[in-house]
Amino acid sequence: MGQDKHERLKQKKRQIIDEDDFREEMERQCKRVSGYLEQQTALGWRFAERTRQTTKIKESIKGIDELSHMLCDDGSCGSVFCMTCRKRKQDSLHNQYKERVKRFNNEEEARKDLRYATILHEMVAVSFDNAIGETASLEDIEKSVSDFRKEIKSIDRRFRNHNIWARGTIHLELVNMDLFRFASLSGRITNKQKTLNAMGKNADYYILVHSHILFDINGMDDEEFRKYMRRKWNLSDRQVDITRLTEYYIDEARYTKHRVSDAIRNIANYGYNGSNGKLTFATNWGSSRKVYTRQQKIDAIGKINEYVKGVKGLDDLDVGLSKGELRFLIKAHNLFTDKDGRGLLIRVL
């Protein structure tokens, strides 16, 4: 009798363990399914977003012979506005970063010498209301980029004994100053506006010629490198931003390990992102999302009513690029990616 009772207890214990294992397995499966659905939702959202962007690009270049070769399927057009060509450029830059990182024995060594730099070279006033203004503006942009390349080369000359290495890309961001004026009058001035105000004058549109670069300072003094870069570009306090590759980043209030391999992949992807994010204007750094909702604009109307009446309608202050604005931005990029253009890649060593 006692043996039967003991056996029943063992069976009940196994049943409880089996039930616990079953629940844990169900929880694991639910997490896997949930993760898969989230991934598919994100992929679907990105696909829809890219489809909208591609449609908008197609509409902006429609009927323009010089742009008819864009948006290829075989990687031949070379435009950063073409998803196929952009991916090729991102992968190529990423491969160059990976080759460089191989010289380090571990991540600690890599973080000691690698620096991510953003350099704002110049605000080029542009106009594209007519053919004459557009041609002159494109020439000014071309000259600014040429001057910027010369400045980058001088870094190599200045620190030749240190064998500094760098790879990065030139960005051409179209800036709409009306959005900044709106921000000032509605009490929402941003750090980006403070920086660009010191570089720009009174035009309505600018192309911000700037660059995102991964440097390997190869053991040289960090402070010496920073001082030199900030003396070279010194119109504004934030004209040059140099950071180490962060070891952690905050994800949902948790510190998550940020591997060097992840960092260089992200930098390469950002290096060729077509400028102006999701074909919008951004009034702050690191954001391509819409800065003001319609309701926020309406809430601020008391402060800016006279300005809106005197300059343009409230609806015209949308942050999405118009067809004309987008077409000009594409033409500016094509100066460097079409035919014999030198591309947007810049390098030291």
C-alpha positions in Angstrom: 0.0 0.0 0.0 2.8 2.4 0.9 4.6 1.5 -2.2 1.6 2.3 -4.4 1.2 5.7 -2.6 4.9 6.5 -3.2 4.5 5.6 -6.9 1.4 7.8 -7.2 3.4 10.7 -5.7 6.2 10.2 -8.2 3.8 10.1 -11.1 2.1 13.3 -9.8 5.5 15.0 -9.5 6.4 14.0 -13.0 3.1 15.3 -14.2 3.7 18.6 -12.6 7.2 18.8 -14.1 5.7 17.9 -17.5 3.1 20.6 -17.1 5.8 23.1 -16.2 7.9 22.1 -19.1 4.9 22.4 -21.4 4.1 25.9 -20.2 7.7 27.0 -20.6 7.7 25.5 -24.1 4.5 27.3 -24.9 5.9 30.6 -23.6 9.0 30.1 -25.8 6.9 29.4 -28.8 4.7 32.4 -28.1 7.8 34.6 -27.9 9.2 33.2 -31.2 5.8 33.7 -32.9 5.6 37.2 -31.4 9.1 38.1 -32.6 8.4 36.7 -36.0 5.2 38.8 -36.3 7.0 41.9 -35.1 9.8 41.3 -37.7 7.3 40.8 -40.5 5.4 43.9 -39.4 8.6 45.9 -39.5 9.6 44.5 -42.9 6.1 45.2 -44.2 6.3 48.8 -42.9 9.7 49.4 -44.4 8.5 47.9 -47.7 5.5 50.2 -47.8 7.7 53.2 -46.8 10.2 52.4 -49.5 7.4 52.0 -52.1 6.0 55.4 -51.2 9.5 56.9 -51.4 10.2 55.3 -54.8 6.8 56.5 -56.1 7.6 60.0 -55.0 11.0 59.9 -56.6 9.6 58.6 -59.9 7.0 61.4 -59.9 9.7 64.0 -59.3 11.9 62.9 -62.2 9.2 62.1 -64.7 9.8 63.7 -68.1 13.3 64.8 -67.2 15.6 63.2 -69.7 18.8 63.7 -67.7 17.3 61.7 -64.8 15.6 59.0 -66.9 18.3 56.4 -66.2 17.7 56.4 -62.4 16.1 53.7 -60.3 17.7 50.7 -62.0 17.4 47.0 -61.2 21.0 46.0 -61.9 23.1 48.6 -59.9 24.1 50.6 -63.0 22.6 54.0 -62.2 24.7 54.6 -59.1 22.2 56.9 -57.5 21.8 56.9 -53.7 18.1 57.4 -54.4 18.0 54.0 -56.0 17.5 51.2 -53.4 19.6 48.7 -55.4 22.6 51.1 -55.9 22.3 52.4 -52.4 22.6 48.9 -50.9 25.7 48.2 -53.1 27.4 51.4 -51.8 26.5 50.6 -48.2 27.9 47.1 -48.5 31.1 48.3 -50.2 31.7 50.9 -47.4 30.9 48.3 -44.7 33.5 45.9 -46.3 36.1 48.7 -46.1 35.3 49.2 -42.4 35.5 45.5 -41.7 38.9 45.2 -43.3 40.2 48.1 -41.2 38.9 46.7 -38.0 40.8 43.5 -38.6 44.0 45.3 -37.5 42.7 45.4 -33.9 43.1 42.4 -31.5 39.9 43.1 -29.6 37.1 45.6 -29.2 38.9 47.5 -26.5 41.7 48.3 -28.9 39.3 49.3 -31.6 37.4 51.7 -29.4 40.7 53.3 -28.3 41.5 54.4 -31.9 38.2 54.6 -33.8 36.3 57.9 -33.9 33.0 58.7 -35.6 33.0 62.3 -36.9 30.4 64.6 -38.3 31.8 67.6 -40.1 29.6 70.4 -41.3 31.6 72.0 -44.1 29.4 74.8 -45.5 25.9 76.1 -46.0 25.5 76.7 -49.8 22.6 79.1 -50.6 20.6 77.6 -53.5 17.7 78.6 -55.7 15.8 76.4 -58.2 12.9 78.6 -59.2 14.4 78.9 -62.7 17.0 77.3 -64.9 19.6 80.0 -64.4 19.3 79.9 -60.6 19.4 76.1 -60.6 22.5 75.9 -62.8 24.4 78.5 -60.7 23.4 76.7 -57.5 24.6 73.4 -58.7 27.9 74.9 -59.7 28.3 76.4 -56.2 27.6 73.0 -54.6 30.2 71.4 -56.9 32.8 73.9 -55.8 32.0 73.5 -52.1 32.4 69.7 -52.3 35.7 70.2 -54.2 36.9 72.5 -51.4 35.8 70.0 -48.8 37.8 67.2 -50.4 40.9 69.5 -50.3 40.4 70.1 -46.6 40.1 66.4 -45.9 43.4 65.8 -47.8 45.1 68.4 -45.6 44.4 66.1 -42.6 46.6 63.5 -44.1 49.4 66.1 -44.8 49.1 67.5 -41.2 49.3 64.1 -39.5 51.4 62.1 -42.1 53.6 60.6 -39.4 50.6 59.1 -37.6 49.1 57.4 -40.7 45.6 58.4 -39.9 43.0 56.4 -41.8 39.5 57.5 -42.7 36.5 56.5 -44.8 33.2 58.3 -45.0 30.7 59.9 -47.2 29.6 63.4 -48.3 26.0 64.3 -47.5 24.0 67.0 -49.3 21.1 67.9 -47.1 18.5 70.4 -48.5 17.6 72.8 -45.7 14.3 74.8 -45.7 14.9 77.9 -43.5 11.2 78.5 -43.2 10.9 75.6 -40.9 13.6 77.1 -38.6 11.8 80.5 -38.7 8.6 78.8 -37.7 10.5 77.0 -34.9 11.9 80.3 -33.5 8.5 82.1 -33.6 6.7 79.2 -31.9 9.4 78.9 -29.2 10.9 75.6 -30.4 14.3 76.6 -31.6 16.6 73.5 -31.9 20.3 72.9 -31.5 20.5 72.3 -35.3 19.1 75.8 -35.9 21.5 77.4 -33.5 24.4 75.7 -35.3 23.2 76.4 -38.9 22.3 80.0 -38.1 26.0 80.6 -37.5 26.8 79.2 -40.9 24.0 80.4 -43.1 22.7 83.9 -44.1 19.3 84.9 -45.2 18.4 82.6 -48.1 15.3 80.4 -48.0 17.0 77.2 -49.1 20.5 75.9 -48.5 22.4 72.7 -49.3 24.3 71.7 -46.1 27.5 70.1 -47.4 28.7 67.8 -44.6 30.2 64.4 -44.0 30.0 61.4 -41.7 33.4 59.7 -41.3 34.9 56.8 -39.5 38.5 57.7 -38.4 41.2 55.5 -37.1 43.6 57.9 -35.4 46.2 55.1 -35.0 47.4 55.9 -31.5 47.8 59.7 -31.8 46.7 62.0 -29.0 43.0 62.3 -29.0 42.9 65.9 -27.8 45.4 67.0 -30.4 43.2 65.5 -33.2 40.0 67.1 -31.9 41.6 70.6 -31.5 43.0 70.5 -35.1 39.6 69.4 -36.5 37.7 72.1 -34.6 40.2 74.8 -35.6 39.7 73.8 -39.3 35.9 74.1 -39.2 35.1 76.8 -36.6 32.1 78.8 -37.7 30.0 77.2 -35.0 30.5 75.4 -31.7 28.9 72.2 -33.1 30.3 72.3 -36.6 32.5 69.3 -35.8 31.3 66.5 -33.6 33.7 63.7 -32.8 32.7 60.7 -30.6 34.1 57.4 -29.6 32.2 54.2 -30.5 29.9 53.7 -27.6 30.1 50.4 -25.7 26.5 50.4 -24.7 23.3 52.0 -25.9 19.9 52.4 -24.1 17.2 50.2 -25.4 13.8 50.4 -23.6 15.5 51.8 -20.5 18.1 48.9 -20.5 21.8 49.1 -21.3 22.5 46.9 -24.3 26.0 46.0 -25.5 26.9 47.9 -28.7 29.4 45.7 -30.6 31.9 47.4 -32.9 30.6 45.2 -35.7 27.1 46.6 -35.2 28.5 50.2 -35.0 30.4 50.0 -38.3 27.4 48.4 -40.1 25.2 51.3 -38.9 27.7 53.9 -39.9 28.0 52.4 -43.4 24.3 52.3 -43.8 23.9 55.9 -42.6 26.7 57.0 -44.9 24.5 56.3 -47.9 21.0 57.2 -46.9 20.0 59.5 -49.7 20.0 62.7 -47.5 16.9 64.3 -46.0 16.0 61.0 -44.4 12.6 59.8 -45.6 12.4 62.6 -48.2 11.5 65.1 -45.5 13.1 68.2 -43.9 14.3 67.8 -40.3 14.8 70.7 -37.9 16.9 68.8 -35.5 19.8 66.4 -35.6 19.5 62.7 -36.2 15.8 62.8 -37.1 14.0 62.3 -40.4 10.6 62.1 -38.8 8.0 64.9 -39.0 8.9 67.5 -36.5 5.5 69.3 -36.2 2.1 67.7 -36.5 -0.8 69.7 -38.0 -2.2 70.1 -34.5 1.0 71.5 -33.1 1.0 74.0 -36.0 -2.5 75.0 -35.2 -1.7 75.4 -31.4 1.1 77.8 -32.3 -1.0 79.9 -34.7 -1.6 82.7 -32.1 2.2 83.4 -32.0 2.8 83.2 -35.8 -0.4 84.3 -37.3 1.0 87.5 -38.8 4.1 85.7 -40.1 2.0 83.0 -41.8 -0.3 85.6 -43.4 2.7 87.6 -44.6 4.8 84.8 -46.0 2.8 81.7 -46.8 -0.1 79.5 -45.8 0.1 77.3 -42.8 -0.3 74.1 -44.9 2.8 75.1 -47.0 5.0 74.6 -43.9 4.8 70.8 -44.3 8.1 69.0 -43.8 7.8 66.7 -46.8 9.9 67.6 -49.9 7.9 68.8 -52.8 8.6 67.4 -56.3 10.7 70.4 -57.2 12.7 70.3 -54.0 13.3 66.6 -54.4 14.2 66.9 -58.1 16.9 69.5 -57.2 18.2 67.4 -54.4 18.6 64.4 -56.8 20.4 66.6 -59.4 22.8 67.8 -56.7 23.7 64.2 -55.8 24.0 63.2 -59.5 26.8 65.7 -59.9 29.0 63.3 -58.1 27.5 59.9 -58.9 26.7 60.3 -62.6 29.1 59.5 -65.5 32.6 60.5 -64.5 31.6 61.9 -61.1 34.0 61.1 -58.2 31.2 59.8 -56.1 30.3 60.7 -52.5 33.0 58.6 -50.8 35.9 60.4 -49.2 39.1 58.9 -47.8 42.3 59.5 -46.0 45.1 56.9 -46.8 
